[in-house]
Amino acid sequence: MARHAVESAQAIKIRNVPLSDCIEFNELEVTDPAFLRNTNPIEADYILQRCIELLEEESPPTVGIITPFREQQSFISRLLSNDAKSTDFRTRLKVKVMTFDSCQGEERNIIFYSMVATRKQDLLNYIFPVELKNAEELVGEKLKMQRLNVGFSRAQEMVSFVLSKPLSEFKGSIGQALRHFENMQRAHRAGADETDPLSPMEQKVIEWIYATPFYQLRSDLVEVLPQFPLGDYLRQLDPGYRHPAWRVDFLVSVDTGTSVIYIVIEYDGFEYHFKKGAPVNVGNHERYLNEMDVERQLTLESYGYRFLRLNRFNLGTDPVVALSERLEQITASATRVDSTGTVRIISEQAGALADKTARACERCGDIKPLAHFFDKTLGNGAGGTGRICMPCKQAERPPPRDGRRRRRRWR
C-alpha cells in the first residue's frame, strides 16, 4: 500500500494495550457461497454471536459494524433487530451498522469489518481503488480512496476483520490495506525484560516510550531496540571505527517515508552520569554530565545519530508527555527541509559508509570516497587502502627535491 495512504488510514486511537491485541483476523469457512448479491449470511451470523458474547462483559464496549455493501448492511441490521437481545445491542453496545460511505464521523470501541467477498464472488474492486498508485490524482478513484481511508479510521480500541477467504487472496488496494494491518499485528515490540536488569529506570523508560502519543500514532513506523550494541554495529559498517563497543540504552528508528531517523535514548542516573559533588539542578544539569558521556554522544552524533538524554531533571511531572514532545521535536528537526543540502550530504555519507564505498579518515575525520585512501606504498609496493586519506598523508610529507639542474643563463 502506498505509504501515505497507509498512514492516513489510522486504525486505532491512542491505546494502552499492545498493538497485537488491537487487531484481529477471523477467517470463516464458507462451503456454500451461493448468497444473494453482495450479502454474506455467514459473516453476519458470526458478528451477531460476537455481539452476544460482548454483552456478557461487565462494562461492554461500544460496537460498530462496517461493510462495503448496502445489501450486507441491511442484512446485518435486520439480523440484529430480529434477535431477542436487540434492545441490549442498541442500549448497551450502542451498535451501529454502516457502510464505508456512511461511517464518516462515527467512532466505536470495536469495529467489525464484514468484507463479504468469497473465492467465487469478489466485487470489492468496484468499491475500492484497484491500485493505490496515483489514485488520489484520478477523479474516478479519489472517492474510492477517501472511502478506504475513512472506513479504516473509525475504531477507538480494536479492529476485527471478518473474512470469507484467505487474506492472501484479497487483491488490489483492499488486499494491500489488510496486509498492512497484518504487518502491524505481527510487528515485534521489545519488552521490559530486554532492558538492562541492573537499571530499573530503563524498564520504566520503555513503557513511557510505548505510551507516548508519538509512538502510538506511528507504531508501525517506529522500532525500539533496547540495549543495542551500536559500537559493534558501527565497526561492521566502518573498518576505521576505533571507538569502544558502546551499547546504548535504546536505539529508536523512525521511518518518515523518505528516510529513516535513528535516535539514541539514554537514561542518565544521577549517581553515575553526573560529576560527583557538583551543585546539579534543573537549570544546569547539562553542564555537569560526565566527560565520557559527552564524548560518546558527540562521537555517535558524528555518525548521524540523534541523541535524547533523559534524567530526573528534564522529565518533569509527566514523563510520557515530556518524552513525546522531545521525540516530536527531534523528528521534525530531522525532516525539515534543509536549503543548504546538509541533510542530503549526511544521508549520502551514511549510505556510503554502509555500503563501504567511503570511510572516515582517522586524521582529519572527514568522510571520503574509498579511492582517497588508496596508497601505492602499502602492501610492499602492491598498494592498499589505508586508514588515513592521501591528502592528509601528502600534507605531512616534505616536498620532493627537484633533481634537475638549472641551466645557467649566460649574459
N, C-alpha and C positions, 0 to 999 in steps of 0.2 A: 504494500500500500504506500502511496506517496506519503512522505514523512509529514508534510504539512496537513494532509487530510487526517492522518493518524492522530496527530497532536490535537487537532480541533475536535475530534470525537472523544472528548474527555469522559471516560466511562464512569469513574467513581469519584465522589466528592471527598473532602478531607476525611480520613478514616483512622481508626485506632487499632485495626487488626491487620494481619499480613495480607498482602495483595492476593496471594494464592487462595485465601478464604473468601475473597470478594468476587471471584469469577468461577462459574461452574458450567460444564457442558453436559447435557443429558441427551444421549443418543438413543432413540427409541427404535424398537424393531417393528417395521411396517411390512407385514406379509401380504396385505391386500390393499394396494394403493388405488383402488377404484373409487375414489372420493368424488364428490361433487366439485365442480370447478373452483379452484382457489380456496378449498377448505381442507382441513386435516383433523378429523374427529379424534384420532389417537393422541395428537399433541394437546388438543383441547381437554380431553379427559385427564391427561397427566397433570395439566396445570390445575384443574379442579381438585384433584387429590392433594396436590401440594398446598393449595389454599386451605383445605380442611385440616391438614397437619399443622399449619401455622396458627390456626385458631386455638390449638391446644397449648400454645405458649402463654406464659403469664402476662407478658406485655408483647402482644403480636405486632409485627412490623406492618407498615402500610405497603400495599401491593399495587403495582401497575403491570398491565399486560399489553405488549405491543406486537403487532403483526403487520406484515407488508400489505395484506389484502383486506378489503372491506368485508368480503364474504366470510373470512375467518373471524373478523371482529364481531360480526353479527352472530355467528355460530357460537363463539365462546360466551358472548353476552347472554344469549338465550339459555345456554347450559348452566351458567351460574345462577340466573334468575329462577330457573325451574328447580334448583336444588333446595333441600329442606333448610339449609344454612344460609340461604341467600341474604337474609337480614343481617346476619353476623358478617358476611363478606362486605356488605355495604357500610355497616356502622363501626366494626372493629378493625377491619383490614383496609377500609377506605378504597376498595378495589375500583379501578377504572380500566376499561378495555379500550385500547386506542390503536390507530394505525400510525405508521411513520409520519403521515401527513397531519394528523390531528393531535399529536402529543406535545406540540410547542407550548412551553410554559408550565407543563406538568412535571412533577417530581414525586417519586415514591422511594421508600427504603429499599425495596426489592423490585426489580423489573424482570418479568419473564418475557422472553422473546420467542414467539411461535413462528418459526420460519416457513412452515407449510411444505416446502419443496421436498420431493421424494426423488428416488432414482429415475422413475418413469415420467415424472412431471415436475418440471422446474421452470417457472416463469419469472424468476427474480430479476433477470436482466431487463425486463420491461419496467421494473420499479427502481433499480439502482444502476449506476453507470457501469457499462461493460468494462471500461478501463478508466483508471484514475488519472492517467497522464493527460494533462491539458483539459481535464473535464470541466474545471471551473471557467475556462475560457470559451467553451462551446455553449451556445444559447440553449440547445436542446438538452444538454447534460447538466447544466448548472442547477436546475431544480432537483434533479436526482441526487447530486452531490449534497445539496442542502438537506434533503430528506435523510440521507445517510448520517450526516453529522448530528442533526437534531435528534434523531431517533436513538442514537447511541450515547446520549449525554443526559439521560433522564434519571439515572439511578443515583441514590444517595449513599447506599451501603453495599449493594450487591447486584450483579447481573447474572441471570440464569438463562442459558440458551437451550431451547428445546428443539432438537434436530431429528429428522426422519431419514437421514442418510449420513454416512461418514463425513466428518468435517473436511477431509482432504478432497472430497468430490464437489464441494461448492466452488463455483467458478466466478470469474470477474471480480468486481470491486467488493462484493459481499463476501466472497471467499477470502480475499486479502484481509478484510476487516476482521473476520472471525479468526483467522490465523494470527492476526496481531494480538487479539485478546488471549489466544492460547499461549503465545510467547510471553505475554505479561504474566500469565498464571504460572508458567514454568520458571520464570526468572529466579535465579538463586539470590537469596538475601542472607548475607552473613549475620550470624547471631552473636550474642554477648559472649558465648563460650569460645569464640575465635579471637577475643581480645587478650591482652596480657593479663594472666591470672594474678600477677603481683600489683596490678593497678586497678583497683575497684572503680576509679573515676572513668576509666575507658569504657567500662560496661554501661555507665550512665550516658556517656557521650554518644555511643552508637544508638541508644534508644532515643536520645534527643535528635540525632540526625534523621532517623526514620519518622519522627513525629513532626518535623518541620513542614510547613506548607511548601517550602522549596522542594523537598523530596516527594511529598505527596502528589504534587502536580506534575512531577517528571519521573515517576517511579520506574517507568520502562526505559528511561533515558539516562538514569543515574546508577552507577555501580559503586558500592562501598567495599573496600578491601582492607580489613584490619591487619595490623602488624605486617605491612607489606615490605619485603626486602628490597627497597629501592636502590640501595647501593649495588647489590649483586645484579639487579636488572640493568642499571646504567653501565656496569662493567661489561656486560654482554654486548650492549649497543656500541660502546666506545672503548676500544682497546687502550686508549690513552687515559682512561679513568684511573686516577691514583689516590682517590679518597677512600675513607673507611667504608665498610659494608654496612652502611646505615640502614636501619629498619625504622620506618615511620609508623606512628600510631594508626593513622588511616590515610589511604590514598583514595580519593573520590574522583571518578571520571564522569564528566557531564557531556553528553552528546548534544550539540547545539543544532545539528542538521548540516552545518557547513564545516565544522571542525569539532574536535574533542578537547575539552579543557580538563587539565589534571590539577587537582587541589590537594595539597598535603594538609591534614588537620592534626595538630599536636596539642595534647593537654599538658600544660606546664604546672606540675605540682610545686607548691611553694618551697618545700624543703630542698629539692634537688635542682631546680631550674633558675633560682634567683641567688644573687650574691648574698652570702651569709652576713648578717649584722647590718645590712643596708636598710635605710628608712623607706621601705617599699610601700606605696599606697596606690590608690586608683589613678591618680594623676601622673605618676612617674614610673609605673611598673615596667614599661618597655625599656627604660634606661638601665635597669638592674638585672636584665637577663644574663645568664652565664655566657661568657665569650664563646665557648664551644657551641652552644645552641645557636648563637647568632651566625657563627662561621658556617655551620651546617645549613642554615636557612639560606644564606647568600649563595652558597655553592649550588644547592638544589634549584634555586631561582635562576641561576645562570643556565641551567638546562631546560628552562621553560616552565617549571612547575610553580603554581601559585601557592602561597603559604597562608594558613589560617591558624593562629596561635590562640588557644583557649586557656583561661585561668580564672581564678575566683574574682579577679579584678574587672574583667570585661564581659562576664556573662550576665550580670545584673540579676534582677529578681525573677526573670523568666528566661531561663537558658534556651528554651526552644525558639522563642521569638527572636532573641538576640542572635542565635546561630543562623536562623533562616534569613534574617536581614543581611548578615555578613556574606552568606553564600550567594544571595541575590546580587549584592554589590560586586563581588568578585567576578561572577559570571557576566554581569552587564559590562563591567570594565573590560573583560577579555574579549567580548564580542563587539565592542563599539568600533565603528569604522575608524580606521587609522589612516589619515590622509598622508602621513609620511611613509607609509608602506612598511613600518617596523614590524607589525604583526605578521605580514606576509613573509618578510625576511626570516623572522624567528621560526615560523612554521616550516619554511623551506629548509632551514638549517637543521631543525629537529628531524625532518624526514630524511635528510642526507645522512645524519648521524645514525638513524635507524637502519638505513639500507647500506651503511658502511661505505658510502661514496665520499664521505667527508669525515674529518676528525678535528678535535680541538688541540691546538698547539700548546705544549706544556710550558712554553716560554712566554709567548705573547697572549695566550688564552683565546685567540681568535679561532673561529671555526672556518676551515678552509677545505677546498677540494683535495682529495687524496693525492692528486698529482703534485700538489705543492710540497708533499713530504718525501717525494722520491729523491734519494741521494745516491749518486753513481759511485760514491766511495764506500758505501756499505756492502756487506756480503763479499768481502775480499775482492772488491772491484767489480762484482757482478751487478751491484746496485740493489737497493731495497728501500722499503718505506720506513722512515724513522718516526720518532715521537715529536720532533721539533721541525717546524716548517723551514724550507730552504731560505726564504727571506731573512729569518732570524739567524740562521747559521751564517749566511753570507755577510750579514751586518757585523758579525764578530770576527770574521777572518780579515787579516791585513790585506790591503790592496796588492794585487800581483805586481811583481817588479817587471819593468819593461826592459827586456834583454837587448833591444835593438840599439845600435849606436846611432847617435845623432850625427848627421852629416854636417861637417864644419863648413860654414859658409865663408868663402874667400872673398875678400874685398879686392 
